Amino acid sequence: MCPLNDLLPGDDATVAVVHGDAPLRQRLAALGVRPGRLLRLVRRGALTGPLHLRLGTTDVILRRRHAQAILVHR
């Protein structure tokens, strides 16, 4: 397992665990980021910019500090 931040654009992964406080976990679940869900990292923002994820047909833009709380299997 590795943090979502470690993926490179084009990498596919499966969400393993979502850490963080309850509001963050609820927000991510509402966006479709749940354990067992497949995702693809589409793009990384410059420097410390956001990450662009694709979950099925849904695109999600996520702050890097929130992505750090998501562990994935490559």
Phi and psi in degrees as a GROMACS rama.xvg file:
@    title "Ramachandran Plot"
@    xaxis  label "Phi"
@    yaxis  label "Psi"
@TYPE xy
-146.628  159.691  CYS-2
-68.1567  150.549  PRO-3
-55.7379  -31.389  LEU-4
-59.1474  -24.8195  ASN-5
-79.9784  -11.6961  ASP-6
-71.9942  154.575  LEU-7
-107.196  154.953  LEU-8
-53.4047  133.29  PRO-9
95.8593  -13.5143  GLY-10
-73.8575  138.087  ASP-11
-101.655  148.238  ASP-12
-155.565  166.046  ALA-13
-115.993  132.597  THR-14
-66.9714  126.692  VAL-15
-99.9862  -53.1245  ALA-16
-144.936  142.288  VAL-17
-116.408  113.765  VAL-18
-94.7668  175.968  HIS-19
117.629  177.683  GLY-20
-75.6369  168.275  ASP-21
-57.6551  -44.4249  ALA-22
-61.4628  -37.9807  PRO-23
-66.4004  -45.499  LEU-24
-61.2875  -40.4359  ARG-25
-65.8726  -41.9307  GLN-26
-64.0411  -44.9362  ARG-27
-65.0525  -39.5787  LEU-28
-62.9618  -39.1403  ALA-29
-64.859  -29.1732  ALA-30
-82.8377  -7.78251  LEU-31
102.062  4.66353  GLY-32
-89.2954  94.5309  VAL-33
-132.414  154.287  ARG-34
-55.8475  138.021  PRO-35
91.6227  -10.3754  GLY-36
-83.1754  135.346  ARG-37
-81.9359  143.291  LEU-38
-145.12  163.356  LEU-39
-132.098  133.839  ARG-40
-83.2544  115.376  LEU-41
-86.0806  -45.7843  VAL-42
-156.91  149.876  ARG-43
-112.392  131.491  ARG-44
-67.4522  155.162  GLY-45
-61.2511  144.858  ALA-46
54.6447  -107.858  LEU-47
-109.374  29.6397  THR-48
-70.4127  177.354  GLY-49
-74.4029  167.827  PRO-50
-104.916  140.251  LEU-51
-104.801  114.84  HIS-52
-111.233  151.926  LEU-53
-123.209  121.513  ARG-54
-116.044  99.2751  LEU-55
67.5076  -116.89  GLY-56
-104.093  7.11497  THR-57
-103.012  130.862  THR-58
-100.234  135.516  ASP-59
-129.553  134.437  VAL-60
-104.475  127.049  ILE-61
-130.702  136.027  LEU-62
-64.8091  147.514  ARG-63
-63.6141  -34.9211  ARG-64
-67.5089  -29.9809  ARG-65
-76.5072  -35.7376  HIS-66
-64.1516  -28.9254  ALA-67
-62.9116  -26.0621  GLN-68
-82.6661  -3.15874  ALA-69
-108.058  120.561  ILE-70
-100.397  138.024  LEU-71
-130.275  158.995  VAL-72
-103.346  130.799  HIS-73
